[in-house]
Amino acid sequence: MADQPTFRDRALLFGDTLVVADLHLGRGAASAVEAPVPDGEDVLDRLDALVREVDPETLVLAGDVLHAFDTVPAGVRPRIRAIDTLATETDTEIVALEGNHDAMLDTLWEGPMADSHRLDESTVAVHGHESPAVTADCYVIGHDHPTIEIEGRRRPCWLVGPGGPDGAELIVLPSFTRFASGVAVNGMDAAAFQSPLVTDADALAPVVWDDEAGEALRFPPLGEFRHRLR
């Protein structure tokens, strides 16, 4: 990788590009519970603050922008418009990558859409739900919503390391929405991940954001570390 990534609030700053995955807008409205969680407001407030703080040239929405597969729940359209407004106000180009939940996204989003987005000559962002048509030395993906359980508490984490196809580097992003269920990776092998791009879970090292310290905490690869997490 020519650029070294910076980890921020469930996102990845890669050069002048900010990457977030798994917003799952509409998850609350699609929920069967009587008082759906206010997922969209939280996502938009945090995304707005992050974009204004880091001032990227490009914002990549790396799949599963929406939650529902075949409907557009109430409240989703104005949230999509708010993201478009944010792009205009901050002069940020936004590229939406299609995830497995995004069958209806093209009915809402008027900006660029793609299956992948190249971050530099060796790094490609994809959602990660299927094997991409492009090859890369490093893939930035979402889809699996990784967390790590430490002392009984699940913390969202990035997973970083040569755990991809043919030893390719992977950066697996946590879900940007805080209301999607995270999957504890403590005991997971590659077959337990939903993304086919994860071929060697032991090579992936968790990275956890520490809100109090305002920094990313890096752990050893799971293959060296998981015995201490049980």
Beta strands, then each sheet from edge to edge (+ up, - down):
strand 1: 6-8
strand 2: 11-14
strand 3: 17-20
strand 4: 58-62
strand 5: 93-97
strand 6: 113-114
strand 7: 116-120
strand 8: 123-126
strand 9: 138-141
strand 10: 146-150
strand 11: 153-161
strand 12: 169-172
strand 13: 183-184
strand 14: 205-210
strand 15: 215-218
sheet 1: 1+ 2- 3+ 4+ 5+ 6+
sheet 2: 7+ 8- 9- 12- 11+ 10- 13-
sheet 3: 7+ 8- 9- 12- 11+ 14- 15+
end
